[in-house]
Amino acid sequence: MAKQHSDSLQVNSEVGRLRRLLVHSPDSGLGKVVPSKAQDWLFEDIVHLETIRKKEYDFYTKILLYFLDPGKIKGQLKKVDSEKNKRSFYKPDNASFFKSEKVVELQWLLSDILANHEIKLKLVASVCAIESCSYDAMQELLGLSPAQLAKTFISGTLKDDKMLFAPIPNFIFTRDIGIVINNYILLNKPAKKARTREALLAKYIFFNHPLFESFRDNIIELPNTYHHFLLPKDGDDKKVTLEGGDVMVVSKDHLLIGVSERTSWEAAHQAVNLLFEKNIVKKITVIKIPKKRDYMHIDTVFTQVKRNVWVMLGNFSKKAMKHEDADAVQRILDGGKKEDKLKIIQFRKKDLDNPEYFDNLEDLLKDISENDLGSKEKIKFIYSGNNEFPFDAREQWTDSCNLLALKEGVVLGYDRNDKTVEAFKENGFDVIHAHELIEKLENGSIDAEKLKDTLILMPSAELSRARGGFHCMSMPLLRDELE
C-alpha cells in the first residue's frame, strides 16, 4: 500500500492517489461572458452554462466523489439527479449541497470565512477598491449573508440579477490560484487583470479558513521586485507573475516551473531562490515555452499519467527539436526564431552555479521517471493527436495534454480528442466514458480502488471551449506518496 499522510495538505507527485482537492463548480458568471468582453476575461468564445453544468461538469463532480468521498454519492444517484432537486446537490449556496471535505468547493470556503465580520469588512473593502464600486454598492454588499456575498464576489451578480462588477469566469480553473508543494502553498500572482479578484479571494481563504490553519506559516507569496514599476511595458519580464498551471511537483525533491505567456522569468527567478532558501525542494527545473495563447501554461503541453508514462505535444519532442523532418534551409531558418525556442534549465540547491540543460521535453521527462521516480519500466510518451498533423495541434488546443491523475495510470480527459484516445489505446490503456463508469461504480461492477491504466473520457462540447482541462480545474491538496 502507498503511504498516506494524515495531514490535510501534502502533495509530492503528480500521480499519487488523489485524496483531497479544491474545485469550483461553474457559476452564473460563465453564462454572462459576452463576445465583446470574452478575450478581456481570457475566454476565446462564449459558452452555454446549462450544458456545462448539467451535461459536463456534473460528471466531473460525481467521479471525484466516487473516487475521493463515495459516501456522499453512492446509492443516492437517482435522488441527486432528479429534476425536482434542481441541481441543489451541486450548488454551494444551497442547503442540499454535497459539502465534501475531500472534494472541497472554493465558494463554500469563501462563505465560511465571510461569517467572520472582520474578514467580511476587509474583503468587501478590498473588492470594492479593485472594482471601483460606489459607496452605496459597498453598503449593499455588507448587507448580504455570507453565502450570498460569496456568490456575488464570484459571479459579480446580486440575487435580483443586478450586476455590480464583472464575473471571474476563470475561477473554475483552481489550479492557477496556488500550488501545494510538499506541505507548503505557493500562491499565484496573476498576469492578467481579469484574475486579480481571484487571487485576492484565494489569499483570504488560505490565510483564514480553518482547513489551512495549521499551515499558515507555510504559505508563500512571491514579492514584486521594486524596480519593475519604473520600467516601460517592454520590461514586463521583470514583473513577477506566476500561475499554478506553470508549476508541477514531480517528486518530493523536484519541482518544475514554466515560463510562459502567464509566468515570467522574474517569477521563476524569485521562486527558485525562495524555495531553495526554505529547503522545500532540492531541485528545480525551469521550462521556458513559447509565449503563445496556444500553450498558455506548461500543463497545456504535457502532464504525467504514470511514473513512466507522459502525455505531451510532439512539437517539443527530441525529433521536433532537431527538425528531423525539415530540409537544410528550413532547419537554419527555424533555428533563428528565438521566441519559439524551448529552453530547459535545471538547478540543484547544492550546486547553483552549475545547472544542467535539456534540449527537449522527452529527455527531461525521461530523466524524471528514471532518476526521481525510480522507474524500471520503459518510458512511454503518448502524443497529442497521435503526433499526426493537424490533429496534434487541434487536440492540444482542446486540452489533450491537460489530464488529471486520480491515481497512477487513471486519468481524466476530454472525449473529443479522438486521435489522442487512439494513442492511449495503442499504449495499452483502457478507455471508458464517464457516464458508463459512473453507472458501474454505482452498481459495484467496477471498484475505484482496483481500476488501473484507464483514460476516463469526460463530455466536453462546451467545457473545452473555456480553454482548460481537468488538470486546470483542480488544485490537489493531498495525494498519497508514491511507493
C-alpha positions in Angstrom: 0.0 0.0 0.0 1.1 3.5 -0.8 1.9 5.7 2.3 -0.9 8.2 3.0 -0.4 11.3 5.1 -2.8 12.2 7.8 -2.0 15.9 7.1 -4.7 17.9 5.3 -2.0 19.3 3.0 0.7 17.2 1.3 1.5 16.9 -2.5 4.8 15.5 -3.7 3.9 13.9 -7.0 1.6 14.4 -10.0 0.2 10.9 -9.9 0.0 9.7 -6.3 -3.5 8.6 -5.3 -5.6 11.8 -5.0 -7.3 12.3 -1.6 -8.4 15.9 -1.4 -8.6 18.8 -3.9 -10.0 22.3 -4.4 -12.6 22.8 -7.2 -15.1 25.4 -8.2 -18.4 24.5 -9.8 -19.3 26.6 -12.9 -21.3 29.6 -11.6 -23.6 32.1 -13.3 -20.7 34.3 -14.2 -19.8 31.9 -17.0 -23.2 32.5 -18.5 -22.5 36.2 -18.6 -19.4 36.2 -20.8 -20.2 38.3 -23.9 -18.3 38.3 -27.2 -17.1 41.9 -26.7 -15.5 41.1 -23.4 -14.6 37.4 -23.9 -10.9 38.0 -24.6 -10.5 40.5 -21.8 -11.9 37.8 -19.5 -9.4 35.3 -21.1 -12.1 33.3 -23.0 -11.9 32.6 -26.7 -15.6 32.1 -27.0 -18.9 32.3 -25.1 -20.1 29.0 -23.6 -23.6 27.6 -22.8 -23.8 27.5 -19.0 -26.5 24.9 -18.5 -24.8 22.4 -20.8 -21.5 22.9 -19.0 -23.3 22.3 -15.7 -25.7 19.5 -16.2 -24.2 17.6 -19.1 -20.5 18.0 -18.4 -19.1 19.4 -15.1 -21.6 17.4 -13.0 -20.0 14.2 -14.4 -16.6 15.6 -13.1 -18.1 16.2 -9.6 -19.6 12.7 -9.5 -16.4 10.9 -10.5 -14.4 12.9 -8.0 -16.8 12.0 -5.2 -16.9 8.3 -6.2 -13.1 8.2 -6.0 -12.5 10.5 -3.1 -15.6 10.6 -1.0 -18.0 7.8 -2.1 -20.2 8.1 1.0 -21.5 11.4 -0.4 -22.8 10.0 -3.7 -23.0 6.2 -3.7 -26.6 4.9 -3.5 -28.0 8.5 -4.0 -27.6 9.0 -7.7 -31.2 8.9 -8.7 -32.1 11.4 -5.9 -29.2 13.7 -6.7 -30.1 13.9 -10.4 -33.9 14.1 -10.1 -35.5 17.1 -11.8 -37.3 18.2 -8.6 -33.9 18.7 -6.9 -32.9 21.3 -9.5 -29.2 20.6 -9.1 -29.2 21.6 -5.4 -26.7 18.9 -4.7 -24.1 20.8 -6.8 -24.9 24.4 -5.7 -22.5 25.7 -3.0 -25.0 28.2 -1.6 -27.8 25.6 -1.3 -28.7 23.7 1.9 -28.6 20.4 0.0 -25.0 21.0 -1.3 -22.7 17.9 -1.0 -20.2 19.7 1.2 -17.5 17.2 0.9 -14.3 17.6 2.9 -12.4 15.7 0.2 -13.9 17.4 -2.9 -13.6 20.9 -1.5 -15.6 23.8 -3.1 -13.9 27.2 -3.1 -17.2 29.1 -2.8 -18.2 27.1 0.3 -14.8 28.0 1.9 -15.3 31.7 1.0 -18.8 31.6 2.5 -17.3 30.1 5.7 -14.7 32.9 6.2 -17.2 35.6 5.4 -19.2 34.6 8.6 -16.4 36.4 10.4 -17.4 40.1 10.5 -13.9 41.5 10.5 -12.9 39.4 7.4 -16.2 40.4 5.7 -15.4 44.1 6.2 -11.9 43.7 4.9 -12.9 41.7 1.8 -15.8 44.0 0.9 -13.5 47.0 1.1 -10.7 45.2 -0.9 -13.1 44.0 -3.6 -14.8 47.4 -3.9 -11.4 49.1 -4.2 -10.3 46.7 -7.0 -13.7 47.1 -8.8 -14.2 50.8 -8.2 -17.6 50.3 -6.5 -19.7 53.1 -5.2 -20.2 53.7 -1.5 -23.9 52.6 -1.9 -22.7 49.3 -3.6 -20.4 48.7 -0.7 -23.2 49.1 1.8 -25.3 46.7 -0.3 -22.6 44.1 -0.2 -22.2 44.5 3.6 -25.9 43.7 4.0 -25.6 40.3 2.3 -25.5 36.9 4.1 -22.1 35.1 3.9 -23.4 32.6 1.3 -24.9 35.3 -0.9 -21.9 37.5 -0.6 -19.5 34.7 -1.6 -21.7 34.0 -4.6 -21.7 37.8 -5.6 -17.9 38.1 -5.2 -17.5 35.3 -7.7 -20.4 35.9 -10.2 -20.5 39.7 -9.8 -24.3 39.5 -9.6 -26.8 40.1 -6.8 -29.8 37.9 -6.1 -32.0 40.1 -8.3 -29.6 39.5 -11.2 -28.2 43.0 -10.9 -24.5 43.1 -11.8 -22.2 45.1 -9.5 -19.0 44.2 -11.3 -17.6 41.7 -13.8 -17.7 38.0 -13.1 -14.5 36.0 -12.7 -15.3 33.0 -15.0 -11.7 31.6 -14.8 -12.3 30.7 -11.1 -13.2 27.2 -12.3 -9.5 26.8 -13.1 -8.5 26.3 -9.5 -5.0 25.0 -10.4 -4.0 28.6 -11.1 -4.8 30.1 -7.7 -1.9 28.3 -6.0 0.0 25.1 -5.8 0.8 22.7 -2.9 4.5 21.8 -2.8 5.0 19.1 -0.2 3.2 20.8 2.7 3.6 24.4 1.5 1.3 26.5 -0.5 2.8 28.8 -3.2 0.2 31.5 -4.0 -0.1 32.8 -7.6 0.4 36.3 -8.9 -1.8 36.5 -11.9 -0.5 38.0 -15.2 -3.9 39.3 -16.3 -6.1 41.9 -14.7 -9.2 39.6 -15.1 -7.8 37.3 -12.4 -6.9 39.9 -9.8 -10.1 39.3 -7.7 -9.5 35.5 -7.9 -6.0 35.9 -6.3 -7.4 38.2 -3.6 -10.3 35.8 -2.6 -7.9 32.8 -2.7 -5.4 34.6 -0.4 -8.1 35.3 2.2 -9.3 31.7 2.0 -5.8 30.2 2.5 -4.9 32.6 5.4 -8.2 32.5 7.2 -10.0 29.2 6.7 -9.7 26.5 9.5 -8.8 23.9 6.8 -5.4 25.6 6.4 -5.0 26.8 9.9 -2.0 24.6 10.8 -0.3 25.6 7.5 -0.4 29.4 7.7 3.3 29.6 8.3 3.8 27.5 5.1 2.0 29.9 2.7 4.4 31.5 0.3 3.9 34.7 -1.6 6.4 35.9 -4.1 7.4 39.6 -3.7 7.3 42.1 -6.5 10.8 43.4 -7.5 10.8 47.1 -6.7 12.3 48.3 -9.9 9.7 46.8 -12.3 7.3 49.6 -11.5 9.7 52.0 -13.2 10.3 50.0 -16.4 8.5 50.6 -19.7 6.0 48.0 -20.9 8.7 46.0 -22.7 10.3 45.4 -19.3 7.3 43.2 -18.3 9.7 40.2 -17.9 10.8 41.9 -14.7 7.3 41.8 -13.3 6.6 38.8 -11.0 3.6 36.9 -12.5 3.0 33.2 -11.7 0.1 30.8 -12.2 -0.3 27.3 -10.9 -0.6 25.7 -14.3 3.1 26.5 -14.7 4.1 24.7 -11.5 4.4 20.9 -11.2 5.5 18.8 -8.2 7.0 15.8 -9.9 8.7 14.4 -6.7 9.2 15.5 -3.1 12.6 16.9 -4.1 11.9 18.2 -7.7 9.7 21.0 -8.9 9.0 22.2 -12.4 8.3 25.9 -13.1 7.2 27.0 -16.5 8.0 30.4 -18.1 5.1 31.2 -20.4 2.5 33.7 -21.5 1.4 33.8 -17.9 4.5 33.2 -15.8 7.6 35.5 -16.1 11.3 34.9 -15.9 11.4 37.0 -12.8 8.8 34.9 -11.1 10.8 31.8 -11.8 13.9 33.6 -10.5 12.2 34.6 -7.3 10.6 31.2 -6.8 13.8 29.2 -7.3 15.7 31.3 -4.7 12.8 31.3 -2.1 12.0 27.6 -2.4 15.7 26.7 -2.0 16.1 29.1 0.9 13.2 27.4 2.7 14.6 23.9 1.9 11.3 22.9 0.3 12.9 21.1 -2.6 16.4 20.2 -3.7 16.0 20.6 -7.5 14.0 23.0 -9.7 13.7 22.8 -13.5 12.7 26.0 -15.3 11.0 25.3 -18.6 10.6 28.2 -21.0 7.9 27.6 -23.6 6.9 30.0 -26.4 4.7 32.9 -25.4 1.7 31.7 -27.4 -2.0 31.6 -26.5 -2.0 28.0 -27.8 0.2 26.9 -24.9 -0.5 29.3 -22.1 1.0 27.1 -19.3 3.3 24.1 -19.3 0.4 21.8 -18.3 -1.2 22.5 -21.6 1.7 20.9 -23.4 2.4 17.9 -21.1 1.1 16.1 -18.0 2.0 12.9 -16.2 0.0 9.7 -16.5 2.1 7.2 -14.7 5.6 7.3 -13.3 6.9 6.0 -16.6 4.1 7.5 -18.9 3.6 11.1 -20.1 1.2 12.7 -22.5 2.8 15.6 -24.5 2.7 17.7 -27.6 5.1 16.4 -30.2 6.3 19.9 -31.1 8.6 19.6 -28.0 9.9 16.1 -28.7 13.5 15.2 -29.5 12.7 14.7 -33.1 10.9 18.0 -33.5 13.7 19.9 -31.7 16.2 18.5 -34.1 14.0 19.4 -37.1 14.5 15.9 -38.4 11.7 16.3 -41.0 13.0 19.6 -42.3 15.4 20.3 -45.1 18.7 22.2 -44.5 17.3 25.7 -45.3 14.2 25.2 -43.1 16.4 23.9 -40.2 18.6 27.0 -40.3 15.7 29.4 -40.6 13.7 27.8 -37.8 16.8 27.7 -35.6 16.9 31.5 -35.7 13.4 32.1 -34.2 14.4 32.7 -30.6 10.9 33.4 -29.4 9.7 29.9 -30.5 12.5 28.1 -28.8 12.1 25.7 -25.8 14.6 26.3 -23.0 15.1 23.9 -20.1 17.4 24.7 -17.2 17.7 22.5 -14.1 19.1 24.0 -10.9 20.2 22.0 -7.9 20.3 23.7 -4.5 23.7 22.2 -3.6 25.4 23.5 -6.8 23.5 26.5 -8.2 26.4 27.6 -10.4 26.4 24.5 -12.5 22.8 24.0 -13.9 22.0 21.2 -16.3 20.4 21.9 -19.7 18.0 19.7 -21.6 17.4 20.1 -25.4 13.8 18.7 -25.4 11.0 17.7 -23.1 11.4 14.0 -23.7 14.9 13.9 -22.2 13.7 15.9 -19.1 10.6 13.7 -18.5 12.6 10.5 -19.1 15.1 11.7 -16.5 12.3 12.5 -14.0 10.8 9.0 -14.5 14.1 7.2 -14.1 16.1 9.2 -11.6 13.4 11.0 -9.5 10.8 8.3 -9.5 13.0 5.2 -9.9 11.0 3.7 -12.8 12.5 0.5 -14.1 9.9 0.2 -16.9 10.3 1.6 -20.4 9.4 5.3 -20.5 6.5 5.9 -22.8 5.3 9.1 -24.4 1.7 9.4 -25.6 1.4 12.3 -28.1 -1.4 14.7 -28.7 -3.3 13.8 -31.8 -1.2 10.6 -32.0 1.5 13.0 -33.4 -0.4 13.4 -36.7 -0.8 16.9 -38.2 -3.2 18.7 -37.9 -4.7 16.6 -35.2 -1.8 17.2 -32.8 -2.3 21.0 -32.8 -6.1 20.8 -32.9 -6.3 18.4 -30.0 -3.7 20.2 -27.9 -5.9 23.3 -28.3 -8.8 21.3 -26.7 -6.5 20.1 -23.8 -5.5 16.6 -24.9 -2.3 17.1 -22.8 -4.1 18.6 -19.8 -5.0 15.5 -17.8 -5.7 15.0 -14.1 -4.5 11.8 -12.5 -6.9 10.4 -9.9 -4.3 7.8 -9.1 -1.3 6.4 -11.0 -2.4 5.4 -14.5 -6.1 6.6 -14.1 -6.6 10.0 -15.7 -9.5 12.3 -16.7 -9.5 13.8 -20.2 -11.9 15.1 -22.8 -13.9 12.8 -25.1 -13.4 15.0 -28.2 -9.7 14.3 -28.7 -10.1 11.1 -30.8 -6.6 10.7 -32.1 -5.1 11.1 -28.6 -7.6 8.5 -27.4 -6.2 6.2 -30.1 -2.7 6.8 -28.9 -3.7 5.8 -25.3 -5.2 2.6 -26.6 -2.1 1.8 -28.6 -0.1 2.2 -25.4 -2.2 -0.4 -23.5 -4.8 1.8 -21.8 -8.4 1.0 -21.3 -10.8 3.8 -22.3 -14.2 4.3 -20.6 -16.8 7.1 -20.9 -17.7 8.9 -17.7 -21.4 8.0 -17.8 -20.6 4.3 -18.2 -18.0 4.4 -15.4 -20.4 6.2 -13.0 -23.1 3.5 -13.7 -20.6 0.7 -13.0 -19.2 2.5 -9.9 -22.8 2.8 -8.7 -23.8 -0.8 -9.3 -20.5 -2.1 -7.9 -19.2 -3.8 -11.1 -16.2 -1.5 -11.0 -14.2 -0.8 -7.9 -12.4 2.6 -8.0 -9.6 1.2 -5.9 -8.8 -1.6 -8.4 -9.1 0.5 -11.6 -5.8 0.8 -13.4 -4.3 2.1 -16.7 -7.5 3.8 -17.7 -8.4 7.0 -19.6 -11.8 8.3 -18.4 -13.5 10.3 -21.2 -15.5 13.3 -20.0 -18.1 15.1 -22.1 -16.6 18.3 -23.4 -18.6 20.0 -26.2 -18.9 23.3 -24.2 -16.4 22.8 -21.3 -13.4 22.5 -23.7 -14.3 25.9 -25.2 -13.3 27.5 -21.9 -9.7 26.5 -22.8 -8.8 24.4 -19.8 -8.8 20.6 -19.0 -9.2 18.8 -15.7 -5.6 19.5 -14.6 -6.5 23.2 -14.8 -9.8 22.5 -13.0 -8.2 21.0 -9.9 -5.9 22.1 -7.1 -4.7 18.9 -5.3 -4.3 19.4 -1.6 -3.5 15.8 -0.6 -2.0 12.9 -2.5 -0.6 9.6 -1.3 3.1 9.2 -1.6 4.2 7.0 -4.5 5.8 3.8 -3.3 
